Amino acid sequence: MPMNEKTQSKKSRTISQARRAKVRTGCRTCKTRKVKCGEERPACHKCVSTGRVCDGYGIWGGGGFRQGPCSTTAGPITCKLESQLVNTSPVSILSGTKIKEEQVYLEWFKCRTVSKLPGAFPSDFWEVFLLQASSSEPAILHAVLALSSAHKRSVLHSGLERVDVPPDPQEQFMLHHYSKAITRLRPHLSSQSRTSARVALVTCLVFITLEYFRGHYKAGQTHLWNGLKLLREVEANGRAMVVLSPNPESLDDWIIDSYARLQAQDDFFGKHARNLRFVLQDPTTSDQNRLFQNAGQARRHLERLVDDIIYLKDRYADYDDADPPNELSEKQRSLQADLAAWLKKCKLSADIPPTQRRPLDTLAYRLLGIYHAAAEIMVAVIHIPHDEAIFDAHTSSFLSIINQAIDINRLVTAAHRLHKFPDESEMSTSITDLGWIPPLFFTALKCRHHRVRMQAIKLLSYALHKEGVWDASLTVSLVREVVRVEEGVFYQGFEAIDDFYSPFEMLEQKDLLALPVLPEEYRVCDVDVLLPEADREQFKLIITRKCLDGSWQILRRQYDARFRCWVDGSEESTKDRPVIFKRRVEPSTIL
């Protein structure tokens, strides 16, 4: 071939490849015409300037004629969810899938996984948006197929021992689509468009859930942190604060809400740094006096209050050896007043006639009740870091958490007998949302009445399920080890009463008189958890105890999930208070 023909052929291939790369994203009209789209909203300039109707960006919104000058920067989606989903349906997703095996897993996801993921709190992200998005975005579609496979495997293999064997066909299917999702996601990660950022954020949310399903908690946390980093760049313009809608309507609202939920769960594990905060929109005067529209709205308000408590706790820790400023105590009193107002408003909202509520709303409000009881304890003791004796004044609140958890179990059991709850949507199988594990974990750690903490452990052991990053089985192992380290031989010689009562027996103050309260010198003041890479690997526990002479003892333990045993690690003592890694962002966002 002559040199000029070779050059021309090479040039043609280069132009062709460049042209194909340019039309990977953009409106449907520009994709059909195979021209570069500017991706302006709501209609692209290329279509408007040539007199064409812009067909929009599928589930990502847009479309129609644009009058006036076009903006080159795509802003947040503000239209309602229903108007964004009119062009696609689950049926079209399934019918457009060529491979029969993929159709089976899409059907499983639609009928089984989606009903399980949201738990007691509805989420249009899982129930509506994700299926729609997978019909137009290959990265999301492959991620959904991988998640569906992982869920199906966890259901079919539930209760079976996991052994180190090569991946079976089902796991191979999951790994194949996981890999394809990552491959399809790469062009979006290098793109500067807002649509690509949404695709990346949605796919990342599916990856987080997938890894939690598999028991790969550290990998799930890594995906979460990466997603939060991207969300900060997209939604907060590099700032440390993202505004959370109290009642999500748009796609962007639901994406932000999903990340806020996952971060709230993750905050209880360890003390890793965090560079993003979620804050609710400032309510209007009418909104402040209005009841919660639903349990999800009540939950968002409570989670933000708990978030403020966690940050305020870190602020107080900075003044361990000095008097804290008055602004901290003022914030503490403000949070206590906000919690009291929230409870009053929540009770009134929960009294709406049953005919006007979803079947799961009663369960959702009950779950919020035990979180509120835990939050009241947290904020009441926040001003005295490392003083574990202060928790003894809140025994009645710990008892309330236990008894409310027992009520929740009775409610779920009775509702299933009457078929009021859909199959697999109950708390015991919800893996992406709030359940009873964190408040029971908090109770078992901080209440030093032996009967109460053992009751909390028994309740945790009753239903070994997952709630996002929270795995009940690992949590039980962890808290049993902390109790063993704390109590030591203190209760040796007392009558063993742990096995003589049911985990669903209501407790009263008089039931706590049989055993003395654990003395302060036995108690630990801090527990950090380093999660495992995979469900068959070790996870680590770092326990800090303040000794009577003012020194600090640091104990390290390792748990081998394969052999279900704890291995003693190193122990050290130090005169200086161990440095605790803060989760805080800019202090100005707290007070």
N, C-alpha and C positions, 0 to 999 in steps of 0.2 A: 504493500500500500504506500503511495507517495506520502512524503512528509506532510504536505498541506492537508491531505485527507485525514491522516492520523490526528493532526492537530485539531482539525475541524470536528472529528468524531469525539475526541476527548473533551473538546469544548462543549459539544452538544450534550454529552453525558453529564458534565458539570452543571450546565444550565438546567437540565432535566431534574438532577438530584436537588439542586437548590430550589427549583420550583416546587417539587414535592414537599420539601421541608417547610416551605412557607405556608402551605395550606393545611398543616396538621391541626391548627386551631383556627378559630374564626367563625363567622356566621355560616349558616347552612347554604345561603345563596352563593357566597364567595367560594365555599368548598366545592359546590357543584360546578361553578365556573372555573375553578382551579386558579384563582387569583388571590393575591395576598389581601387579607382583611385587616383593617385598622383596629377592629374590635371595640369601636366606640359604642356607647350606650345611649338610648335603647336601640338605635339603628346605626349600622356602620356607615361611615362617610362614603365609602366606595359605592354602596347600593344607592344611597340618597342622591349622590352627585350624578349618577347615570340614570336616574328615574326608575330604579327597580325597587321592589318591595323586599326589605330585609327580612328573612325568615327567622332571625334571632339565633340564639345559641343553645337551643334545646332546653334542657332543664335549668340551664344557667341564666335564663331570662332573655330580655331584649326582643327585638323584632318590630316590624311595622315601618311606617314612614317617620322620619325625623325632621321636624320643622326647625329652621334656624341653624346656627352654627353648631357643629358637633364638638364635644369635648374629647380630647385624646386620652383622658384618664378615666378609667372605668371606676365608678364609685360603688358603694355598698348596694346590694339588692334590697329594695325597700317594698316591692310589691308582695302581696300575700301569697302564701304557699299554694293555695288552690289554683290561682291564676297561672302559676308557673308549671303546672303539671298536666295541663289539659291535652297535650299532644302525645302522651305515652301512657301505657298501662302495663301491669304485670303480664297480661296475656301476650302483648306484643313482644315483651322481653323473651318469654319462653318460646314463642313461635319463631322468633328470629334466630334462635340458637340451633345450629346445625347438628351438633353432636348430642346424641341421646343421653349420654352420661351427664353432660352438663345440664341438660333439661331436668334430669332427676335431682341434681343438687340445687338447682334454682328453685325447684318446687319444694324441696326440703327447707331451704332458707325461707321461702315465702310462708310456708304453713307451720313450720316448727321453730326455726331459729328466731324469726322476727317476733313471735309471740312470747319468747322466753327472755329476750335481751332487756326490754325496758323495765321489767319487774312491776312494782306497784305504781310507778310513775310513768305516765305516757310520754312518748317522745316521737314526734313526727320525723325526726332524723332516721330512726330505725324503721318505723312503721309505714312511712310513705316515701320519704325522699330517697333513701338509699337504693331501693329497687328501681325507682325512676332514673336515677343517675346512672345506674349500671347499664341502662339501655342505650346510652349515648357515649359513655366513656369506657374504653377497653380496660384501662388500669383499674377502675372501680369494679368492673365486671369480674375480672380475674381475682381481685381481692375478695369479693363476695363469694365466689366459688370456693376459694381456699378456706374462708371462714366457715362456710356451710359444711365442707368436708370435715373440718376440725370439730365442729359441733356434733355432727352425726357420729363421729368416732368416739367422742366423749360420752355420748348417750349410750351407744351400743356396747362400749367397753367399760361402762360405769361399774365400779366395785371390783374390777379385775386387777390382778397384780401386773404392774408394768415391768417388763424385762427388756434387757438390751438385745434386741433382735433387729435385723434389717427391716426397713420400711415395707409394710404390706401395700397392696395396690391402692387402698384408700388413702394411706399417708403419702404414697407417691403422687396421687392425684392432687392432694393438697400442696405438696412441695412444688409440683409442676406449675400450678396456677399462681402460687406465691411468687415464684421466680418470674413468671410472665407479667404479673402485676408490677413488679419492681422494674422490669424492662420497659414496660409501657409508661411508667411514671417518669422515667428519666428526662424525656423531652419537656415535660411540664416543669421539672425542677430547674431547668436551664432557661425557661421562658420568663419574661417579666410581666406577663399579662395577669390580670386579676382572675380570669377564668381558670388559668393553669394553677394558680395558687389555691383556688377552691378545690380543684381536683386533687391536688397534693394533700390538702388538709383532710378531705374526706377519706382518701385512701389510707392516710396515716391513722385515722380513727379506727378503720377496719383492721389494720395491722396490729394496733394496740390490743384490741379485743381478741384477735386471733392468737397472739402470744400469751395472753392471760388464759385462754382456753387450754393451750398446750402446756401450761405450767411454766412457761419461760418468762418469769416475772421481771427479770432484769432487762431482757430484750424489750418487753412491753413498756417498761419505764423509759428506756432509751428512745423508743418511738414517741412516747408522750412528750418528753423533753424537746425532741426535735420538732414535733408539731407545735408546741407552745412557742418555740423560738420563731417558727415561721409565722404563727398567728400574731406575734408581737410585731413583726416586720410589716405584715399586711394590714392588720386592723388598728394597731396602736401607733403606726408610723415611727417605730423604734422606741416609743415611750414604754413605761413599765405598767401601764394600766389599760385594760380593755373594758368597755362598757357592756354590761350584760342586761339584756331586756328582761323585765319581770314576767313578760308574757310573750314568748317567741312567736313570730309570725313568718318572717322571711327565712330564706335558706341560710343567710349569714347568721341570723339569730340562733338557729338551731345548731349550726356548727360551733359557734362560741359556747352555747349552752352545754354541748357535749364535752368540750374540753374542760369547762368549769367543773362539771360533775366528776370527771376522771381526776383532775388535780385535787379536788376536795378529798377524794378517797386516798390519794397518794400521800397527802400531808401527814397522815398518822404514822407512816413508816419512815423512820430515820429522820435526819435533819439535813438533807441535801439543800443546796442553794436553789433559789427560785427567782427568776427575773421578770415575772409577770403576775399581775394581780387582776382579778375580776371584780368590778364594782357595779352595783345596780344603778340604773338610771335614777336621777333624783325624782322622787314622786311629787306630783302636784298636790295641792291642798285637798282636792277631792279624792285623789288616790289614797292619801294617808288615812282618810276616814272610811274608805271603802273596804269591804271584806275581801278576803282572798277569793279569786275567781275559781281556783281549783287547788288541789294539794301540791301540784307542781310549782305553782307560784309561791305558796307558803314555804315550800322546801328551798327555793332559791333565796328567799329572804333569810331563812335560818342559816343556810350555808355561808352566806356573806357575814353574818354575825359571828359564826364559829371561826371564820377566816380572820376576822378582826381580833378575836380572842387569842388565836395562835400567834399573831404578830405582836400583840401587846405583851404576851408572855416572853417573847424574845427581847422586847424592849426592857422589861423588868430585870431580865437576867443580866443585862449590862450593868446594873447597879447593885450587884450582889453584895458588894462591900461598901456601898455608899447609899445615901438617902436618894431615892428616885425623885424626879421633879414632880410638882403638883399636877402637871398636865396628864401624867400617867394615871393617877388616882381619879382624876376627873373623867378620863376616858373609861376607866373601869366602872365607875358609877353610871356613866351613860350607857354602857353595854348592858349592865344589869337592868336598867330601866327599859332598854330596847327589847330585852328578852321577855320581860314581864308583859310589855305591850304586845309582843308577837304572840305569846301564849293566849292572851285574852282574845285577840283577833282570830287566832287559829280555832279556838273553841267555838266561837260564834260562827265561823265559816263551816266548821264540821257539822253544825246543827242543821244544815240545809236538808230539807226532806229527802229521803232515800230515792224517791222517784226522779229527782233532779240530779242525781250523782251517778258516776260510773260504779260498777260493782266493786272495783278495787280502791275507791276513794276512802272507804272506811279503814282499810288496811293501811293505806298511805298515811292518813292522819295519825293512826296509832304508832306507826314507825317514827314519825316526826316527834311524837311525844317523848319517846325514850332518848332521842337526840337532844331534845330541849332539856331534859333532866340532866344529861351529861354536861351540856353547855353551861348550865347554871352552876354546877360544881366547879368546872374549869375556871370560870370567871371569878368565882368567889375566893379561890385560893391563889389567884395569879400574882398577888402582890408580895408573896413570901416564897421565892424560889427555894427549892431544896428542903423545905420544911414539910415532911411527910405526915407529921402528927396533925396538921391542919385538916386533913381529910376525915379525921374521926368525927368532926362536927357535922358531917354530911351523910351520916349513916342512913338517915331516913330517905334521902334522895337516892342512894344506892339501892335501898330496898324497893323504891318506886320503879327503878329501871328493871329489876328482876321481875317484879309482879306485872309490870306492863308487858314485858317480853312473854310471860306466861299467858297473859290475855291474848296477845297476838297469835301465839301458837293455837290457842283454842279457837280463835276466830277463823284462822286458815283451815284448821281441821274440819270445823262445822260447815264452812262454806264449800269445801270440796265434797262433803257428803251430800250437800244439796245442789251440787253442780253449779254454784254461783260464779266460780272462778274458772276461766278457761284452762284447759290442760296445760301444764308446764309453765304457767305464768305466775305461779306463786313465788313467795320470797325465797323458798329453799332452792329454786333453780335459776334465780336471777343472777347473772354474772357481770352485768355492766353497771349496776345501779345500787343504790343505798339499801341496806338490809340491817339486821340486828348485830352483825359481828363487831363493828367498832365500839359501840357503847357497852356491849358485854365484855369485850377485851379490856376496855377502860375500867370497868367495874372490878374485874378479876385482878387487875394490877394495883388499883389504888384503894380498894376497900380492904382493910386488914382484919375484918371479922371473918374468921375462917369459914363459917357456914355460908356467908354471902358469896365469897369468892368461889367456893366449890360449887355453889348453885349456878353461878355464871359459867363455870367450866362445863358443867353437865349440860346446860342449855346449848352451849356451843358444840358440844359433842353429839347432841341429839340429831342435828341435821348437818352433815358434812357437805357443805356446798361452797360455792364461790360467789363473791360479790366484787367484781372488778379485780383489783390487785389483792383483795382479801380472800384467802383460802382458809376455810374453817379448820381443816385438818392441820395445816401448819400453825395456825393461830393457837389451837389447843396445845400442840406440842410446845410451842414457845411459852405460853403463859404457865403451863405446868412446871417448866424448868425455872421460871422466875420465882414461882411460889416455893419450889423446892429449895432454891438458893436462899430466899428470904427466911422461910420458917425454920429451915435446918432441923434441929432436934427439939425445938421449943415445945411442940405439942406432944412430945414423947411422954408416955405415962398417962395421958388423958384418954378417956374412952373414945374409941374410933366410932364416929357417928356418921361419917360421910356416906356410907352405903345404906343407911336406914331410912332414907327419905327419897321421894320422887323428885326429879328435876322440875316437875310441874306443880309442886306443892307451894302454895302462897306462904311468904315469910312475914313474920311480925317481929317487933322489937324483942318480945319475950323469948323468941326462938334463938336469940344470940347470946343468952346468958350462960349457956352450958360451957362455953370456952372463953378464956380471956382474950382480949385484943392483943395482937402482936406488938411487942414493945418497939419503940422508935429505933433503938440501936440495931435492930435486925433488918430494917427496911432499906430497900434500894430506892434511889431517887430518879434514876434515868435508865431507860431501856432503848437501845438502838438495834435495828434489825438490818442486816445486809442480806438481801434476797438472793436466791440461787439463780444461776443461768438457766437451769432446766429443772423439771420437777423431780428428777432422780439424783440431783446433786445436793451438796451441803449448803445450808444457809447458816449465817453466823449471827451471834447475839453478843452485844456489848452492854454490860451491866455496870452502872456506876453507883457506889454507895458512899455516903458521908459518915465517917467514923466519929466516935465520941470525942476524940482528941483533936478534931478539926481537919484531919487528913482525909484523903480520898482514896478509895479502893476501886480499881477497875478490873472486872472479871470478864474473860472472853470464853465463849462456849461455841461449839459447832454441832449441828444436827445433821446426821446422815439419814436422808429420807429412805434410802434403800434398805438400811438395817434398822431404821426406826429407833435410833439411840443417840444420846448426847455424848459428846467427847469433850472432856475438860481441856480448856486451852490455857493461856497464860494468865497470871494474876500479878498485878503491880500496885504499889501504893505511891502516892505523891502528896506533897504538902500543898501544891497549887491546885486550884480548881481546874478540872479538865476543860479544855477549850471546846465549846459546843458550836458546831457549824450552823450558822443562822440560815433561815429560809427567807430572810427579809429582803424586800426591795427598798426603794427610797423611803426613809422615815416620813417624808411629807405626805405619802399616800396613806399613812396609818392614822394620823391625828389631824 
